[in-house]
Amino acid sequence: MLDQTGDGTLNWPDLAALAREIASRLDLDAGGEAVVYDAFHGWWLELRAALDTDGDGVISLREYAEGSANLPMPALTKLANVLFDVTDTDHSGTISAEEYRRLLHTGFSHELATTPEGDVSRAAFTTEFLHFMAGRRPAPAWDRLTTDG
């Protein structure tokens, strides 16, 4: 799912394509798009340093599967926070159902923990994002982020 280019590996063009997709879905201005790209690039650098065990500049499925559950997560946490911030367009401190739909684009479902108003808190968003990206457990809500529909 992270292999946006379909070449069987994970590399910067894959994550750049995902950043572009998110920026497009959220209709971000140039500044917002740059922040998203920078966050994805930081995560790419963290991934490559931690998982590219053979030093070929790409991460194979085997490398990702063997190492992703034990990743250091500072850059991934920053990415989750950036995504939360650019999705929370009304700056309410939560992601409303409408904002969440814009991020996930299709097949809206609220698997994430919500506030009594039905909004998603930063903590719930970040927790689920980190678990999903590290492959710690399936997350249908995040699966939709990376699928075409």
Backbone as numpy.savetxt, mean C-alpha at the origin, in Angstrom:
# Nx Ny Nz CAx CAy CAz Cx Cy Cz
0.51 -9.92 -6.93 -0.30 -8.74 -6.93 0.56 -7.48 -6.93
1.69 -7.49 -6.27 2.59 -6.34 -6.33 3.35 -6.28 -7.66
3.42 -7.41 -8.34 4.12 -7.50 -9.62 3.27 -6.86 -10.71
3.22 -5.53 -10.72 2.38 -4.79 -11.66 2.84 -4.92 -13.11
4.14 -5.19 -13.34 4.65 -5.31 -14.70 4.52 -6.73 -15.23
4.20 -7.69 -14.36 3.98 -9.07 -14.79 5.22 -9.84 -15.19
6.38 -9.41 -14.72 7.61 -10.11 -15.10 8.05 -11.17 -14.08
7.24 -11.40 -13.06 7.57 -12.44 -12.08 8.48 -12.00 -10.95
8.81 -10.70 -10.92 9.66 -10.17 -9.85 9.04 -8.88 -9.34
9.54 -8.42 -8.22 9.16 -7.13 -7.67 10.34 -6.19 -7.83
10.07 -5.02 -8.42 11.12 -4.02 -8.59 10.50 -2.64 -8.52
11.33 -1.60 -8.66 10.83 -0.25 -8.55 9.72 0.05 -9.57
9.82 -0.35 -10.84 8.71 -0.07 -11.75 7.36 -0.63 -11.28
7.37 -1.76 -10.60 6.12 -2.31 -10.06 5.51 -1.38 -9.02
6.33 -0.93 -8.09 5.81 -0.07 -7.03 5.49 1.32 -7.57
6.24 1.79 -8.56 5.91 3.08 -9.19 4.56 2.99 -9.90
4.28 1.86 -10.54 2.98 1.67 -11.21 1.86 1.66 -10.18
2.08 1.04 -9.04 1.08 1.03 -7.98 0.87 2.44 -7.43
1.96 3.19 -7.25 1.84 4.59 -6.80 1.05 5.41 -7.81
1.32 5.21 -9.09 0.61 5.93 -10.14 -0.88 5.58 -10.12
-1.21 4.32 -9.93 -2.60 3.88 -9.85 -3.32 4.55 -8.68
-2.68 4.59 -7.53 -3.29 5.20 -6.35 -3.46 6.71 -6.56
-2.43 7.36 -7.09 -2.51 8.80 -7.34 -3.65 9.11 -8.31
-3.83 8.25 -9.30 -4.91 8.43 -10.26 -6.27 8.22 -9.62
-6.41 7.15 -8.83 -7.69 6.87 -8.17 -8.11 8.00 -7.25
-7.14 8.61 -6.59 -7.44 9.67 -5.64 -7.40 11.05 -6.28
-7.09 11.11 -7.58 -7.03 12.37 -8.31 -6.14 13.38 -7.59
-4.93 12.93 -7.24 -4.01 13.78 -6.48 -3.38 14.84 -7.37
-3.09 15.99 -6.78 -2.34 17.01 -7.49 -0.87 16.60 -7.52
-0.05 17.37 -8.20 1.36 17.02 -8.36 2.07 16.84 -7.02
1.76 17.70 -6.06 2.40 17.58 -4.74 2.01 16.30 -4.03
0.71 15.97 -4.05 0.25 14.73 -3.42 0.82 13.51 -4.10
0.87 13.55 -5.43 1.44 12.43 -6.18 2.91 12.24 -5.84
3.65 13.33 -5.72 5.08 13.24 -5.37 5.27 12.62 -4.00
4.41 12.97 -3.05 4.50 12.40 -1.70 4.25 10.89 -1.75
3.27 10.47 -2.54 2.97 9.03 -2.66 4.14 8.31 -3.32
4.67 8.87 -4.42 5.82 8.25 -5.08 7.01 8.15 -4.14
7.29 9.22 -3.40 8.42 9.20 -2.46 8.25 8.12 -1.40
7.04 7.96 -0.90 6.78 6.94 0.12 6.95 5.54 -0.46
6.44 5.32 -1.67 6.63 4.01 -2.31 8.11 3.77 -2.60
8.83 4.81 -3.02 10.25 4.63 -3.30 11.03 4.29 -2.02
10.68 4.95 -0.93 11.32 4.61 0.34 11.06 3.17 0.73
9.83 2.70 0.48 9.53 1.30 0.78 10.32 0.38 -0.15
10.46 0.76 -1.43 11.24 -0.05 -2.35 12.69 -0.18 -1.85
13.28 0.92 -1.42 14.66 0.87 -0.93 14.76 -0.05 0.29
13.78 0.04 1.20 13.76 -0.84 2.37 13.60 -2.30 1.96
12.69 -2.57 1.03 12.48 -3.93 0.56 13.73 -4.49 -0.09
14.32 -3.72 -0.98 15.51 -4.20 -1.69 16.65 -4.50 -0.72
16.85 -3.63 0.24 17.93 -3.85 1.21 17.68 -5.10 2.06
16.43 -5.35 2.40 16.11 -6.47 3.29 15.90 -7.79 2.55
15.39 -7.75 1.32 14.93 -8.99 0.68 15.72 -9.43 -0.54
16.45 -8.54 -1.18 17.18 -8.92 -2.39 18.46 -9.66 -2.00
18.28 -10.90 -1.60 19.40 -11.68 -1.04 20.46 -12.03 -2.06
20.10 -12.10 -3.34 21.12 -12.45 -4.35 21.72 -11.21 -5.02
21.27 -10.02 -4.63 21.85 -8.78 -5.11 21.60 -8.46 -6.58
20.56 -9.04 -7.17 20.31 -8.79 -8.59 19.45 -7.56 -8.87
19.06 -6.83 -7.81 18.30 -5.61 -7.99 16.80 -5.78 -8.09
16.34 -7.02 -8.04 14.90 -7.31 -8.04 14.62 -8.29 -6.92
13.36 -8.40 -6.56 12.96 -9.32 -5.50 12.10 -10.41 -6.13
12.57 -11.63 -6.01 11.81 -12.76 -6.56 10.68 -13.12 -5.60
9.75 -13.90 -6.10 8.66 -14.38 -5.25 9.22 -15.14 -4.06
10.23 -15.95 -4.28 10.85 -16.71 -3.19 11.46 -15.77 -2.15
12.20 -14.75 -2.61 12.80 -13.80 -1.67 11.73 -13.07 -0.87
10.65 -12.66 -1.54 9.58 -11.95 -0.83 8.90 -12.86 0.17
8.57 -14.07 -0.25 7.87 -15.02 0.63 8.72 -15.39 1.84
10.00 -15.57 1.64 10.88 -15.97 2.74 11.17 -14.84 3.72
11.15 -13.60 3.26 11.57 -12.52 4.13 10.54 -11.49 4.53
9.41 -11.44 3.85 8.48 -10.33 4.07 7.87 -10.31 5.47
7.67 -11.46 6.08 7.05 -11.49 7.41 7.98 -10.92 8.48
9.27 -10.84 8.20 10.24 -10.35 9.18 10.85 -9.02 8.79
10.18 -8.30 7.93 10.71 -7.03 7.45 10.78 -5.97 8.55
11.83 -5.15 8.50 11.74 -3.92 9.27 10.67 -3.08 8.57
9.92 -2.29 9.32 8.79 -1.64 8.68 8.75 -0.12 8.74
9.82 0.58 9.00 9.70 2.03 9.06 9.18 2.65 7.76
9.71 2.24 6.61 9.26 2.83 5.35 7.84 2.39 5.00
7.49 1.16 5.30 6.14 0.69 5.03 5.13 1.39 5.94
5.51 1.65 7.19 4.64 2.40 8.09 4.47 3.83 7.58
5.56 4.43 7.09 5.46 5.77 6.51 4.53 5.75 5.30
4.65 4.72 4.46 3.76 4.60 3.30 2.30 4.51 3.73
2.01 3.71 4.74 0.64 3.59 5.24 0.13 4.94 5.71
0.97 5.68 6.41 0.56 7.01 6.90 0.34 7.99 5.76
1.19 7.94 4.74 1.01 8.80 3.57 -0.30 8.46 2.87
-0.56 7.16 2.68 -1.82 6.76 2.02 -3.02 7.20 2.84
-2.92 7.07 4.15 -4.02 7.53 5.00 -4.23 9.03 4.79
-3.15 9.79 4.84 -3.27 11.25 4.74 -3.85 11.70 3.40
-3.41 11.09 2.30 -3.92 11.53 0.99 -5.34 11.02 0.74
-5.74 9.96 1.45 -7.11 9.45 1.32 -8.08 10.25 2.18
-7.62 10.73 3.33 -8.45 11.52 4.26 -8.56 12.95 3.74
-9.31 13.12 2.66 -9.36 14.42 1.98 -10.04 15.52 2.78
-10.91 15.15 3.71 -11.56 16.18 4.54 -10.78 16.45 5.83
-9.65 15.78 5.99 -8.75 15.97 7.14 -9.46 15.78 8.47
-10.35 14.79 8.51 -11.11 14.52 9.72 -10.36 13.64 10.72
-9.26 13.04 10.28 -8.53 12.13 11.14 -9.00 10.69 11.01
-10.03 10.47 10.20 -10.50 9.13 9.86 -10.77 9.10 8.36
-10.87 7.90 7.81 -11.22 7.73 6.41 -12.69 7.34 6.35
-13.49 8.18 5.72 -14.91 7.89 5.59 -15.12 6.76 4.58
-16.32 6.23 4.57 -16.65 5.17 3.63 -16.42 5.64 2.19
-16.79 6.89 1.90 -16.60 7.42 0.54 -15.11 7.55 0.20
-14.31 8.04 1.13 -12.87 8.16 0.89 -12.25 6.78 0.70
-12.68 5.83 1.50 -12.18 4.46 1.42 -12.52 3.85 0.06
-13.73 4.09 -0.42 -14.14 3.59 -1.74 -13.25 4.17 -2.83
-12.91 5.45 -2.74 -12.04 6.06 -3.74 -10.67 5.38 -3.77
-10.15 5.07 -2.62 -8.85 4.40 -2.57 -8.93 3.00 -3.14
-9.95 2.25 -2.74 -10.04 0.85 -3.16 -10.74 0.68 -4.50
-11.40 1.71 -5.00 -11.91 1.77 -6.36 -13.12 0.88 -6.63
-13.04 -0.41 -6.38 -14.13 -1.32 -6.72 -14.41 -2.25 -5.56
-15.54 -2.88 -5.61 -15.88 -3.94 -4.66 -15.82 -3.51 -3.22
-16.33 -2.32 -2.91 -16.22 -1.82 -1.55 -16.78 -2.80 -0.53
-16.03 -3.02 0.49 -16.47 -3.80 1.63 -15.67 -3.29 2.82
-16.28 -3.29 3.98 -15.63 -2.71 5.16 -15.10 -3.80 6.08
-14.00 -4.47 5.66 -13.42 -5.47 6.53 -12.58 -4.87 7.65
-12.20 -3.62 7.50 -11.37 -2.98 8.52 -12.23 -2.55 9.70
-11.61 -2.49 10.87 -12.30 -2.00 12.06 -12.71 -0.55 11.83
-13.90 -0.22 12.23 -14.40 1.13 11.99 -14.81 1.80 13.29
-14.94 3.12 13.21 -15.46 3.90 14.32 -16.98 3.69 14.36
-17.65 4.15 15.41 -19.12 4.04 15.45 -19.80 4.70 14.25
-19.16 5.69 13.66 -19.72 6.37 12.49 -19.47 5.61 11.20
-18.72 4.51 11.26 -18.40 3.73 10.07 -17.11 4.15 9.38
-16.35 5.05 10.01 -15.09 5.50 9.44 -13.96 4.56 9.87
-12.86 4.63 9.14 -11.68 3.82 9.45 -10.65 4.71 10.14
-10.18 4.28 11.29 -9.18 5.07 12.02 -7.80 4.86 11.39
-6.89 5.78 11.69 -5.51 5.64 11.22 -4.91 4.33 11.73
-5.13 4.00 12.99 -4.55 2.78 13.57 -5.05 1.53 12.84
-6.36 1.45 12.59 -6.92 0.28 11.89 -6.37 0.20 10.47
-6.33 1.34 9.79 -5.82 1.39 8.42 -4.38 0.92 8.37
-3.54 1.50 9.22 -2.12 1.17 9.22 -1.88 -0.28 9.59
-2.56 -0.78 10.61 -2.39 -2.17 11.04 -2.71 -3.14 9.90
-3.86 -2.96 9.27 -4.25 -3.86 8.19 -3.32 -3.74 6.99
-2.89 -2.52 6.68 -1.98 -2.31 5.56 -0.66 -3.03 5.82
-0.10 -2.89 7.00 1.18 -3.54 7.31 1.06 -5.05 7.29
0.00 -5.58 7.87 -0.20 -7.03 7.85 -0.33 -7.56 6.43
-1.09 -6.85 5.61 -1.27 -7.31 4.24 0.02 -7.25 3.45
0.72 -6.12 3.48 1.93 -5.96 2.68 3.04 -6.90 3.13
3.05 -7.25 4.39 4.06 -8.19 4.88 3.62 -9.64 4.71
2.42 -9.85 4.18 1.93 -11.21 3.95 1.61 -11.95 5.23
1.28 -11.21 6.28 1.02 -11.86 7.56 -0.36 -12.48 7.66
-1.31 -11.96 6.89 -2.64 -12.56 6.84 -3.37 -12.01 5.62
-4.31 -12.76 5.08 -5.06 -12.25 3.92 -5.89 -11.03 4.32
-6.08 -10.14 3.39 -6.87 -8.94 3.64 -7.65 -8.61 2.38
-8.88 -9.10 2.27 -9.67 -8.86 1.05 -9.80 -7.38 0.69
-9.88 -6.51 1.67 -10.00 -5.09 1.36 -8.78 -4.59 0.60
-7.59 -5.01 1.02 -6.36 -4.57 0.34 -6.16 -5.30 -0.96
-6.66 -6.53 -1.09 -6.56 -7.24 -2.35 -7.18 -6.40 -3.47
-8.30 -5.74 -3.18 -8.98 -4.92 -4.18 -8.15 -3.72 -4.60
-7.28 -3.24 -3.74 -6.44 -2.10 -4.08 -5.52 -2.43 -5.24
-5.10 -3.67 -5.33 -4.09 -4.05 -6.31 -4.65 -4.86 -7.48
-5.98 -4.89 -7.60 -6.58 -5.60 -8.73 -7.23 -4.61 -9.68
-7.38 -5.03 -10.88 -8.03 -4.20 -11.89 -9.51 -4.47 -11.85
-10.32 -3.45 -11.97 -11.73 -3.73 -11.94 -12.50 -2.59 -12.38
